[in-house]
């Protein structure tokens, strides 16, 4: 089932998700470095990575919703897509709360706990996204095959 929102022949959602996932996951790594070193510099980096990840996540969500709405109802893909999307909203809320709490007290451990919970849930929702693409062929060209022409060509797969 092909995705509806495409750029140069590829689903936009799948292109965009790498940014928020990478930024948010790396923010947790920098939080751990801050805890290990006691250097608040790392917390500041994490703060801005979360801010960027939230913006990127919101943008990716728009295109994910467009693709989700094109999945036929009463299918396993629709159920998994719903869990994937709702789970990612929770991930964004957890990181959003972490971001807001960092404005109050940059040395607090609570924001780090929220970020770790968000990253853990993102592992699950990321797996569900992989299930949608790799197992259920959501966002995959209907005629895809190993010798398909480039998505930039005018020939169909």
C-alpha positions as CSV (number, residue, x, y, z in Angstrom):
1,X,0.0,0.0,0.0
2,X,1.6,3.2,-1.1
3,X,1.9,6.2,1.2
4,X,-0.1,9.2,0.1
5,X,2.4,12.0,1.1
6,X,5.5,11.6,-1.2
7,X,8.5,13.5,-2.2
8,X,10.5,12.4,-5.2
9,X,8.7,9.1,-5.1
10,X,9.3,8.3,-1.4
11,X,7.0,8.5,1.6
12,X,7.8,11.8,3.4
13,X,6.9,10.4,6.9
14,X,9.6,7.7,6.5
15,X,12.2,10.3,5.5
16,X,11.4,12.6,8.4
17,X,11.3,10.2,11.3
18,X,15.0,9.7,11.4
19,X,15.5,13.3,12.7
20,X,13.3,13.3,15.8
21,X,14.3,9.7,16.7
22,X,18.0,10.5,16.4
23,X,17.7,13.9,18.2
24,X,15.6,12.6,21.1
25,X,17.6,9.4,21.6
26,X,20.9,11.4,21.5
27,X,19.5,13.8,24.1
28,X,19.2,10.9,26.5
29,X,22.8,10.0,25.8
30,X,23.9,13.5,26.6
31,X,21.8,13.5,29.8
32,X,23.7,10.4,30.9
33,X,27.0,12.1,30.1
34,X,25.8,15.1,32.2
35,X,25.0,12.8,35.1
36,X,28.3,11.0,34.8
37,X,30.4,14.2,34.6
38,X,28.3,16.7,36.5
39,X,29.0,19.2,33.7
40,X,25.8,21.2,33.0
41,X,27.0,21.9,29.5
42,X,25.7,18.5,28.4
43,X,22.2,19.3,29.9
44,X,22.1,22.4,27.7
45,X,22.9,20.4,24.6
46,X,20.3,17.8,25.5
47,X,17.7,20.6,26.0
48,X,18.2,22.0,22.5
49,X,18.2,18.5,21.0
50,X,14.9,17.8,22.6
51,X,13.5,21.1,21.3
52,X,14.7,20.2,17.8
53,X,13.4,16.6,18.1
54,X,9.9,17.9,19.2
55,X,9.7,20.2,16.2
56,X,10.8,17.4,13.9
57,X,8.5,14.9,15.5
58,X,5.5,17.3,15.0
59,X,6.4,17.6,11.4
60,X,6.8,13.9,10.9
61,X,3.5,13.3,12.7
62,X,1.6,15.4,10.1
63,X,2.7,13.2,7.3
64,X,2.3,10.0,9.4
65,X,-1.3,11.0,10.0
66,X,-1.9,11.5,6.2
67,X,-0.5,8.0,5.6
68,X,-2.5,6.5,8.5
69,X,-5.8,7.8,7.2
70,X,-5.2,6.0,3.9
71,X,-4.8,2.6,5.5
72,X,-8.0,0.6,5.0
73,X,-10.2,0.2,8.1
74,X,-10.6,-3.1,9.8
75,X,-7.1,-4.2,8.9
76,X,-4.2,-5.3,11.2
77,X,-2.2,-2.4,9.6
78,X,-4.8,0.1,10.7
79,X,-4.7,-1.2,14.3
80,X,-0.9,-1.2,14.5
81,X,-0.8,2.2,12.8
82,X,-3.2,3.5,15.5
83,X,-1.0,2.1,18.3
84,X,2.1,3.4,16.6
85,X,0.7,6.9,16.3
86,X,-0.8,7.1,19.8
87,X,2.4,5.7,21.2
88,X,4.4,8.4,19.4
89,X,2.1,11.1,20.7
90,X,2.9,9.8,24.2
91,X,6.6,9.9,23.3
92,X,6.2,13.5,22.3
93,X,4.3,14.3,25.5
94,X,7.0,12.7,27.7
95,X,9.8,14.6,25.9
96,X,7.7,17.8,25.9
97,X,7.3,17.5,29.7
98,X,11.0,16.8,30.1
99,X,11.7,19.9,28.0
100,X,9.4,22.1,30.1
101,X,10.8,20.8,33.4
102,X,14.3,21.7,32.3
103,X,13.3,25.3,32.2
104,X,12.5,25.1,35.9
105,X,15.6,23.4,37.1
106,X,18.3,22.2,34.8
107,X,19.9,20.1,37.5
108,X,16.8,18.0,38.3
109,X,16.7,14.3,37.6
110,X,12.9,14.2,36.8
111,X,13.3,15.5,33.2
112,X,15.9,12.8,32.6
113,X,13.5,10.1,33.8
114,X,10.8,11.4,31.5
115,X,13.3,11.4,28.6
116,X,14.4,7.9,29.3
117,X,10.7,6.7,29.5
118,X,10.1,8.5,26.2
119,X,13.1,6.9,24.5
120,X,12.1,3.5,25.8
121,X,8.6,3.9,24.4
122,X,10.1,5.2,21.1
123,X,11.9,1.8,20.7
124,X,8.5,0.1,20.8
125,X,6.8,2.6,18.5
126,X,9.7,2.5,16.1
127,X,9.4,-1.3,16.0
128,X,5.7,-0.9,15.2
129,X,6.6,1.5,12.4
130,X,9.0,-1.1,11.1
131,X,6.3,-3.7,11.3
132,X,4.0,-1.5,9.3
133,X,6.6,-1.0,6.5
134,X,8.5,-4.3,6.5
135,X,5.8,-6.8,7.4
136,X,2.6,-5.1,6.3
137,X,4.0,-3.1,3.3
138,X,2.5,0.2,4.3
139,X,4.2,3.0,2.4
140,X,5.7,0.6,-0.1
141,X,5.1,0.9,-3.8
142,X,2.4,-1.6,-4.8
143,X,4.6,-2.9,-7.7
144,X,8.0,-2.8,-5.9
145,X,10.5,-5.5,-6.8
146,X,14.2,-6.0,-6.8
147,X,14.7,-4.6,-10.3
148,X,12.2,-1.7,-10.1
149,X,13.3,1.5,-11.9
150,X,14.3,4.5,-9.9
151,X,11.6,6.5,-8.2
152,X,12.9,9.5,-10.1
153,X,12.2,7.9,-13.5
154,X,8.8,8.3,-15.2
155,X,8.5,4.5,-15.3
156,X,6.3,2.6,-12.9
157,X,7.8,0.0,-10.6
